[in-house]
Amino acid sequence: MAGSRKTHDARFIEPMDCLPVAKIPQGPGWTYEIKLDGYRLEVVRTKGQISLYSRKQNSLNRQFPYIAKALGELPDETIVDGELVALDSDGRPSFNLLQNFRSAESQIIFYPFDLLFLEGRSLLNSPLSERRKLLRTTVEAGPHIALSEVSTSFATMLEFVTEHRLEGIIAKRAESAYEPGRRTGTWSKHKLNSGQEFVVGGYVPSNLGLDSLVVGFYRGADLFYAARVRAGFIPRTRRDVFEKLKHLETSECPFINLPETAAGRWGQGLTKEKMKECRWLRPEAVAQIEFREWTEANHLRHATFVALRDDKDPSKVVRES
């Protein structure tokens, strides 16, 4: 790029979001990537230093110094967007494994998928197709680095994701600009399995700290109850999760749709009587939850706790399917 044009220091840019969709968009101009189950990671190189940021702009350099080292050849004043993933023994992303990053270093890979800034010049308004070309000449694959694969064929991507039992598919318009902090639909995501993030709004206590979590999702500014989640815990995780959440305790229930009038066919409803067992939390924590299906009453069936997520903004947690 011509040296006569003005350049700027690279600074953290709020990541663009994917819109959850029930049906993936298809047709000319759409491209497809694997939906990876990990941490969103933004890499900023400025003034000779590499900084790793979560989507909430928390520094991850201390946790993943080897990722920063692997990206040490990035040009100055450059920003790369991507996903940090831990691969299990079958080569599939494992969010649980990523939680144990200290013992799983050899299995943790950064998948860059976008280039936002290059040598002091913003690429936000450049088409995604151009940003991808520049990304491939800017970032080299190597230890802990693998470029995200892209396909123009939905059928090919669907076959691959299904065969390898992966989480889902991301669809992006090839000519789309990068819209920081927005979820417009030019990037869309479709999950093939049933699992997503939920806001933690309360818990049922036990002698181990907690017995179950009370979780929900947002519609606009309102938080809706979705489930009490008891499965997926062992004694240690019950204590650990309780310790991380207890400072959020409050006297006010954050869910707009409680109490419910009946427990329902499968017992997921939270009635006034059942609410007496609950302790409420400010809705500032997010948990990854797997489940079998949604009920007609917008509850989860057979919900299982996976992990707390500190990389997600609670206000952006919505029902995804």
N, C-alpha and C positions, 0 to 999 in steps of 0.2 A: 504494500500500500504506500502511496506517495508520501514522502516525508513532509511535504509542504502542507498537508492537511492537519488540522488540530486534533490532538489526541488527549485522552483523559486517563486518570488513575482508575484502576479496576476496583470496584467495591461490590459488596454483596448485593444481589438482586433477588427480590422475592420470587420463588419458583412459580412457574406457570402450572396450573392444575389441569387434570383430566376430568371430563364430565362422565359420571357413571351412566351407562346406557344399557337397556335390556336387549337391544339389537345393535350389532356393530354396523356402522355406516360402510357402504360399499359403493364402488363406481370409480370413474376416472378421477385422478387427482388424489386418491386416498392411498396411504402407505401403512404398513403394519409392522409392529414390533411385539416381542414377548413382554407380557406384564411380569415384572420381576418383583418378588416379595422380599424387600429389604428396606434400607434407609435411603431416602433421597439425600444426595450429597452434592453440594456445590463447591467447586474448587476455584479459589481465587489466588492468582499469583500477581503480586504487586510489590514493587520496590525490592525485588529479589527474594521475597518470602512467599511460601505456600501456606494458605489457610484452608482448612476443611470445615465446611459449615453444614449443619443440619438445616432442614427447611425452616426451622424457627430461629436460625442464625446462632445456634449454639456451636461452639468450637468442638471439633472432633479430632484435633491433632494429637491430643494425648492418648486417645483410645486407638488411633490408627496411624501411628507415625510411619509405618512402612508404606502406606498409600501415598502420603505426602512425599516420601523419598522416591517412590516409583514415578511420580509426576514432576520430578525435579528439573526436567528439561523443557517444561512449558515456557513459552516466551513470556517476557514480563508484560504486565498489564493485560492479562488474559483470564477469562472466566469460562469454566466448563461445567455443564450440568449433567447429572447421571444418577445411577443407582448403585449403592453398595450392598453386596449380596454375599451370603455364605452358602457354598455348595456342599450338599451332603455326599455320601459315598456313591450315590447314583447320579451325581451331577445335577441335582435339582436344588433350587433355592430353598433354604430352610431358615425361617425367621427365628426359630428356637435356637439354632446353632449360632446365629448372629449375636444373640444375647451373650453367648460365652466367647466373646471375641478374643479374650486373653489366651484361651487354649486352642482357638480355631484359626490362628493367623494364616496357616498355609492354605486354608479353604476360603479365604475372604478375597473377593474380586470386586473391583470397581468397573462398572459398565458405563462409560461416557456415551451420551446420546445427543448432546446439543452443545453448541459453541455460542456463547452470548456476547463475548468481548474478545477481540484479538488485537494484541499489541496496541492497546489504548483506543480502539475504535469499536463503537457499539454495533452489534449485528442484529439487534432486536427487531428491526424493521426489515431485515433481509429475509427472503423466503427460506423455509426450512430446508429445501433441497440444496440451496447454496451453503447454508450453515453446516449441513452434513458433509459436503465435499471438503469444506475448510477444516472440519473436525478431523477427517481422516488424514489430512496432511499435517495436522498440528499435534495430534496425540498418537503415539505408537503403542501397539499392543506389546505386552511384556509381562514380567512377574507382577501379579495382582491387577493387571489392566487388560481388559478385553472389550473391544468395540461392540456396541449393540448392533445386532443384525436387523436388517430392514428388508421387507418384501413388498412388492406391489400386488401380490396375489393373496387375497383373503383366504381362498380355499387352501393354498399351500401352507399358510401360517396356521390356520385352524387344524389341519391335519397334523402338523408338527406339535403344536401345543397339546392337542388331545392325546397323541401317541405317547408323549413324554409326561403326561399328567401334570402339566404346568398350570399356573394359577389363572391365566387369562391372556387377553390380547389388547394392545393399545393401537388405536387408529389415529393417524394424524394426516392432515391435509399437507401435501408436499409444498404448497406455496404459502403456508400460514406464517404469519409473523409470530414472534415470541411476546406473549402478553403477561408480564409479571403479575403474579397474585390473582390472575383471573381464571375462570373455568367456563369457557365460551362454547365448547363443543367442537372447535377445530382440532382439539385433542380429546379423544373419547376413550373410555376403558370399559371392557366387558369381562366379567369374571365367569369362569367355567365351573368353579367350585363355590361353595357357600361359606363365605367368611369375609369379614371386613372389620374396620375399627368402629368402636362405640365409645361414647362418653360415659365415664363413671360418675354416677350421681348419688351413690349411696352403697351401703353394705349391710349385711346381717352379721352381727358379731358372734364370736365363739371363743372358747378358751384358748384357741390358737391365734386370736386376733380377729379373724373374719371367717365366716362360714360360706358366704356367697357375695358376689358383687351385684349391684343394681345398675343396669346400663340402659342407655337410650341413644337417640339420634335427633338432630335438629331438622325442623322445618321452619325456614326463616329464622326468627329470633327465639322460637319456642322449642324447648327440649321435651321430647316424647319418650316415655318409658317403653322399653322393648323386651327386657328379660331380667330374671334373676339367674345368675350364672354360678353354679356350684361345682360343676365338673371341671377337670383339668388341673386341679390343685393337689399338691402334696403338703404335708405339714410345714415343711420349710418355706414353700412359696406362699402359703397362707400368712405366715409370720412376716415374710419379706414384703409382700404387697401391703399388708396392714401398716407396717412401719413407713412405707412410702406415701400412704394416703391419709394417715390419721390427722395430719396437720390441716387437712382441708375440711374437717368436720364442722358442720353448721346446724342450726336448729330448723332451717327452712328446707322443705322438699323442693328440689329444682325442676321436677317434672310437671308439665302443665296438664297432663291427662290423668293424674292420680288424685283421689283413689278411683279404682275401677269398681263397677257394681257387682261383678262376679269373677270368680277364679277362672272360669272357662273350662272347655272340655278337657284340655291338657294341663290345666292348673297353672298356666303362666300368668294369669291375671293377678294384679296386686290390689287387693281390697283394703278398705279402711282398717279392718281387723289385722290383716297381714302387715300393713304399714307400721303397726306398733312395734314389730320386731326390727324395723330398719333404723339405721342411723344415716343421716344425710351428709353429703359432701358437696362443697362448691364444685361446679362442673368444670374442673380445670385439668383432669387427668383423662387419658385415652387408653383403652385396652383393645388388643387384637382378640377377636372372638371367632371361633368356627362354629357352624351350626348346620342342621340338616335342611331346614326350610323356614320360610315365613308362614305364619298362620293368617287367616282372614282378618284377625283382630290386630295385625301388625306386631305380633309377638314372635319370638324365636323358639323353634322346637329343637331340643337336644343341643343346647348351647354349651360350648367348652371354652374355658379360658386358655389363651396361648401365652400372652405376655402383656405387660404395660408398654406403651409407646410414648417416649418423650419427644419424638420428632414430628408429631401431628398437632395441628391447631384444633382444639375441641370445637370451635365455632364453625369449622368447615366439615364436620362429620355429619353426613346425611345418609339416608337409606340408599343403598347402591343397587338393589335388585328388587 
